[in-house]
Amino acid sequence: MDALERSVHEAPVIEQDGRPYLVHPISNGIPTLDPQLVREVVNGICQVADLADADVIATPVTMGVHVSTAVSLVSDIPLVVIRDRQYGFDGEYGFDAGDDRLYLNDVEAGDDVLVLDDLTNTGAFVAAITEALSEVGANVVDVVTVIRRVESEPVPMAHEVKSLLDVRVSDDGVDIVD
């Protein structure tokens, strides 16, 4: 994870909503997203995620879509994007994730789902997604995030969240946590 670690240290930290915010290519699309970084992240996900048991990859319509698309291409596992827009299709399932209303399509009871995300803070967003998947009868086989901020208390959830890199973000920059 050399490129990921290097990129985290090089990424700017700004103040947003009264707290330090990491602006990173994987989670924000700026600074420029280097293909070598994406390859390293995708390879890392393929090493830690339970791909063998997954029928579908589910990712929220956030900056994790580009990483999830690359994992889908490498693994040949279909990708479902959890949208912030309702289309009214049969089987569409709407749920709340914090202040957001999200919609799940094309995941059915019995599907084995790998949940991928770009960045996790408390895990509340991912917890809402895994709960919604369970409510439609899907089986969450694994949950992976690229970067996990660990300075906040995590939200309890039924699934362990694996990460490629755990970090603490402060006004002084980013520290990688083992």
N, C-alpha and C positions, 0 to 999 in steps of 0.2 A: 504494500500500500504506500510505496514511496511517493508516487505522484499525488495521491490523495492527501497524504500528510503535508507535503510541500505546499500544495494548493491551499490548504486550510490556513497554514501559517502566512501565506502571501495574500490571502483574501482580506479586504478591508472590513473593519468593524465600525459600524455607525450607531448612533443612538436613534432608536425608533420606539415610540410609545413609552419613553422613560426607561428603556433598558437597552443594553448592548445587543446589537443585531449583526450576525455574520452574513455578509454579502458574498456568496460563493457560486461558482459556475454551475455546480450540480443543482443547488437549491434555488438559484435566482437567474441563471443564464448570463450573469455578468460577474466578474470579468469573462472574457471570451472562453467558451468551452472547448478545451483541447481534446481532440480525438484520442490521444494517448490516455488521458484521464478517464474518458468514458470507457475505453477498453479495459483499463485496470479495474474500474468499479464493476463493470459487467463480469469480468473474470472473478472478482471477489464475491459477488453475489452468487455466481454459479458454484463457487466452492462452499459457501455456507448455507445456501438455501436447499430445501428439500424439493428439488426439481423432479425427481423420479416419481413422486406421488401426486404431482400437481396436474390437474386437467386444464386449468385456466390460471392466468395471472390477473389479479385485480389491482388497479392503482387509481388513486384519486386524481381528478383533473387538476393537477398541480405540476410543478416542475419535475416530478418523478416520471412523467409520461415518457420523456426521451430515454431515460435509463430503462424503464420497463419495456419500451419498444425494442431496444437493443437486446435485452434478455430474451424477449419473445423470439426475435430473429435467430439468436444463437441456439435456443433450446427447442424451437418449434412448438412452444406452448402458446395457444391463443391468448390474446390480451383483451381484457375488458376495462374500459375507462369508466370510473365512477364519476358521473357528471354532476354539474351544478345547475342543470337545466332539465326540466321535465318535458318528455316527448309524448307521453300518454300511450305508449306501446303496451300490449298485453304482457303481464308479468313484471312490469316496471315497479320497483319498490323504492319508495321515498322514505328518507330518514333524516333525523337531525344529527349534525356533528358540530357541537358548539353552536356558534352563530350561523352556521351554514346549513342549508337544506340540500341534501345530495340525493341522487337517483341512481339506482342499480338496475341494469338491464343485462339479459343474457347469462345470468347465473341462476341455476336451478337447484332444487333439493337433490342432494347426492353428489353435486360437483365438489371436487377437491381443489381448493383454491390456495394459491400462494399470493399473499398480500405484499406488495412492494411500495415503498415510499422513499422520497429523497431525504427528508429531514424530519426528525421527531424531537419534540420538546418534552412535554409531559406524557405524551402517548395518548392523550384524550381523543384526538382525531382518529388515530388508528384503532383505539378501543371502540369507538362508535362504528367504524367500518366492520370490524370483526364481529361485533354484536349484530349488525344488520345482516351480514352473511349468514350467521347462525340462525337468525330469525327466518330467513328464506329456506333454511334447511341445508345450506352448503356446509362443507367440512373445511375449516381453515387448517391447512397442513403446515403452514409456516408463515411467519411475518418477518420481513427484513427491511431495514432502513439503511440508507447509505451513511448518514451522519446522525448521531444521537447527542443532543445536548443533555448533560447530566447535572446541571446546577439546580434544576427544579425537581421537586418530589414527583416521581412517576405516579400516574393514575393506575390503580389496580385493574388488571384485566386478565381474562382467561387464558391469554396466549403470551408466551415469551416473545419479546421483540429482540431479534438479533440485529447487530449493527456492524458495519465495516469499521467505523471509527467513532469513539466516544470522545466528546470535547466539552470543555468549560469555556464559555465566552464571557469576557469581562471588558471593561473599558481599556484595559491594557493589552488586549489581544486574545488569542486562542491558545489554550493549553490542551494537549492531547492526554487523555486519561487511559491508563492501561486497564 
